[in-house]
Amino acid sequence: MNRSTEHAPDQTLAGALRQLRRDSGSTQEDVAHRAGMTVAALARIERGQANPRWTTVGRIAGALKISLADLIATVEDALV
C-alpha cells in the first residue's frame, strides 16, 4: 500500500455513519452534540474527508445509541 492511500478516510465507514444517523432521525447537530464534537468535524467524517480515531467512532456510535459491533456489522454489510 502506498503512503497516499495508507491513511485515506474510509468511504464505507463514512456512508454507514451518515445512513445510521439519517435512519435514527437525528441531525448532524444532534449527534455532534451528544458525541461531544463539532458539527464541522462530524460533517467531515460523514463526507469521508476525515479519518476519525476509534475513540471518536465509539463516541459517534454512542450518540447514535448503537454499539460498535452494530456499526462494524453495518460497514461489513456495505462491503458485501
Backbone bond lengths (Angstrom), bond angles and torsions (degrees), N, CA, C in turn:
res aa  C-N    CA-C-N  psi(-1)  N-CA   C-N-CA  omega(-1)  CA-C   N-CA-C  phi
1 M - - - 1.444 - - 1.527 107.52 -
2 N 1.314 116.77 133.19 1.460 117.47 179.67 1.519 110.41 -85.68
3 R 1.295 114.85 162.26 1.461 121.47 -173.89 1.519 113.38 -61.35
4 S 1.334 118.72 -31.40 1.462 120.46 -177.11 1.526 112.01 -69.61
5 T 1.332 118.63 -26.85 1.468 120.14 179.14 1.520 112.62 -105.06
6 E 1.318 117.17 -8.37 1.455 121.08 -175.92 1.522 112.23 -58.31
7 H 1.303 118.57 -38.91 1.460 122.16 -176.57 1.522 111.97 -118.63
8 A 1.321 117.07 23.99 1.458 120.37 178.52 1.529 109.21 -66.72
9 P 1.322 117.20 141.27 1.464 119.58 178.49 1.530 111.32 -59.43
10 D 1.296 115.82 144.49 1.460 122.66 -178.44 1.529 109.39 -82.24
11 Q 1.317 116.21 112.21 1.462 120.84 -178.00 1.528 111.55 -68.52
12 T 1.321 117.46 -29.60 1.465 120.36 178.94 1.523 110.33 -68.57
13 L 1.319 117.01 -42.77 1.463 120.80 176.28 1.523 109.93 -62.61
14 A 1.306 117.18 -43.77 1.469 121.52 -179.86 1.525 110.53 -58.07
15 G 1.325 115.79 -48.29 1.464 119.85 -179.15 1.518 112.60 -65.43
16 A 1.330 116.36 -38.67 1.466 119.98 179.44 1.526 110.87 -64.91
17 L 1.326 116.85 -43.90 1.470 119.69 178.81 1.521 111.08 -62.45
18 R 1.332 116.11 -44.17 1.467 120.55 179.39 1.530 110.25 -60.90
19 Q 1.351 116.92 -46.98 1.463 120.38 -178.13 1.524 111.90 -66.01
20 L 1.322 117.46 -42.31 1.462 120.26 178.07 1.525 111.13 -62.55
21 R 1.324 116.63 -38.93 1.470 119.61 177.73 1.512 110.17 -63.47
22 R 1.331 115.95 -47.52 1.475 119.52 179.85 1.526 111.11 -62.00
23 D 1.337 116.34 -43.76 1.470 120.37 179.50 1.524 111.86 -60.63
24 S 1.329 116.41 -31.28 1.468 120.03 -179.88 1.529 112.37 -78.10
25 G 1.339 116.24 -10.57 1.459 120.11 -178.53 1.520 112.87 79.37
26 S 1.324 116.93 13.40 1.466 122.05 -178.39 1.519 111.03 -93.06
27 T 1.311 115.58 149.86 1.460 120.98 172.90 1.527 108.89 -89.70
28 Q 1.310 115.65 165.24 1.466 118.95 174.30 1.519 109.94 -59.61
29 E 1.312 117.18 -36.85 1.464 121.16 179.67 1.526 110.63 -61.76
30 D 1.338 116.32 -44.73 1.468 120.72 179.53 1.528 111.07 -59.49
31 V 1.324 115.57 -51.68 1.466 120.72 -175.81 1.522 110.89 -65.98
32 A 1.326 116.33 -44.44 1.465 119.89 -179.83 1.530 110.16 -59.44
33 H 1.318 116.86 -44.31 1.467 120.53 179.82 1.531 110.57 -61.22
34 R 1.339 116.55 -48.12 1.473 120.15 -178.75 1.532 112.05 -66.13
35 A 1.342 116.29 -29.37 1.472 120.06 -179.14 1.521 112.21 -87.96
36 G 1.332 117.31 -5.21 1.457 120.60 178.83 1.520 113.32 71.50
37 M 1.328 115.80 39.73 1.460 120.18 -179.77 1.516 109.29 -138.13
38 T 1.311 116.43 172.09 1.460 119.56 179.21 1.523 109.76 -82.66
39 V 1.322 114.79 155.51 1.462 120.63 176.39 1.523 109.25 -62.43
40 A 1.321 117.10 -39.37 1.469 120.68 179.88 1.523 111.41 -60.54
41 A 1.328 117.46 -40.44 1.464 121.13 179.30 1.522 110.39 -65.54
42 L 1.317 117.51 -45.08 1.457 120.78 178.40 1.520 110.58 -63.02
43 A 1.317 117.13 -42.34 1.471 120.66 179.56 1.527 110.99 -60.65
44 R 1.339 117.11 -41.59 1.471 120.25 178.04 1.521 111.37 -63.24
45 I 1.316 116.96 -39.11 1.467 120.99 178.38 1.524 109.77 -65.42
46 E 1.332 117.20 -46.69 1.465 121.28 -178.97 1.531 112.49 -65.37
47 R 1.307 117.52 -28.68 1.473 120.78 177.79 1.522 111.99 -85.09
48 G 1.325 117.21 -2.85 1.451 120.63 -179.45 1.509 113.06 73.67
49 Q 1.318 116.30 29.35 1.462 121.75 179.92 1.521 112.47 -104.58
50 A 1.316 116.43 -4.95 1.466 120.90 -179.44 1.524 108.41 -135.26
51 N 1.296 115.34 148.54 1.459 122.63 -179.52 1.536 107.85 -110.13
52 P 1.348 117.16 93.15 1.463 119.33 -173.51 1.527 112.37 -72.79
53 R 1.317 115.02 152.88 1.467 121.34 172.51 1.527 107.90 -72.92
54 W 1.319 115.37 159.08 1.456 119.16 179.59 1.524 112.08 -61.37
55 T 1.317 117.46 -32.52 1.469 118.87 178.10 1.526 110.14 -63.47
56 T 1.324 116.65 -37.74 1.469 120.64 177.70 1.522 110.39 -68.02
57 V 1.324 116.62 -43.87 1.463 120.39 177.82 1.528 109.52 -59.89
58 G 1.309 117.30 -40.44 1.458 121.58 177.75 1.524 112.29 -62.97
59 R 1.325 116.34 -40.99 1.476 119.77 177.97 1.526 110.89 -65.85
60 I 1.336 117.13 -38.62 1.469 120.51 178.30 1.524 109.42 -66.15
61 A 1.332 116.90 -44.38 1.470 120.10 177.55 1.524 110.08 -58.33
62 G 1.315 116.78 -44.82 1.464 120.30 177.89 1.519 112.10 -60.29
63 A 1.321 116.03 -40.53 1.466 120.63 178.68 1.523 111.03 -65.44
64 L 1.335 116.44 -29.10 1.465 121.09 177.46 1.522 111.95 -86.76
65 K 1.345 115.86 -2.34 1.466 123.13 179.94 1.525 111.63 62.41
66 I 1.338 115.34 40.88 1.458 121.15 174.05 1.529 108.03 -129.59
67 S 1.312 115.69 160.31 1.461 119.50 178.31 1.528 109.29 -85.91
68 L 1.321 115.38 161.13 1.457 119.47 173.82 1.519 109.98 -60.16
69 A 1.325 117.46 -36.53 1.463 121.35 178.86 1.530 110.67 -60.42
70 D 1.330 117.00 -42.45 1.466 120.54 178.34 1.527 110.85 -66.48
71 L 1.321 116.84 -39.17 1.460 120.38 177.43 1.526 110.28 -63.21
72 I 1.321 116.55 -45.78 1.463 120.49 179.84 1.526 110.27 -62.33
73 A 1.316 117.50 -40.00 1.467 120.68 178.19 1.533 110.45 -62.50
74 T 1.316 116.98 -38.77 1.470 120.91 178.22 1.521 110.05 -64.30
75 V 1.327 116.97 -43.18 1.463 121.03 178.07 1.529 109.71 -63.42
76 E 1.327 116.65 -45.18 1.464 119.86 179.21 1.517 111.81 -60.77
77 D 1.330 117.67 -41.35 1.465 121.39 178.65 1.526 111.48 -61.29
78 A 1.330 115.78 -35.88 1.465 120.41 -179.65 1.530 111.42 -70.86
79 L 1.318 116.72 -22.96 1.464 120.50 -178.70 1.522 112.92 -82.60
80 V 1.322 116.71 -17.15 1.472 120.24 -175.55 1.509 111.06 -87.96
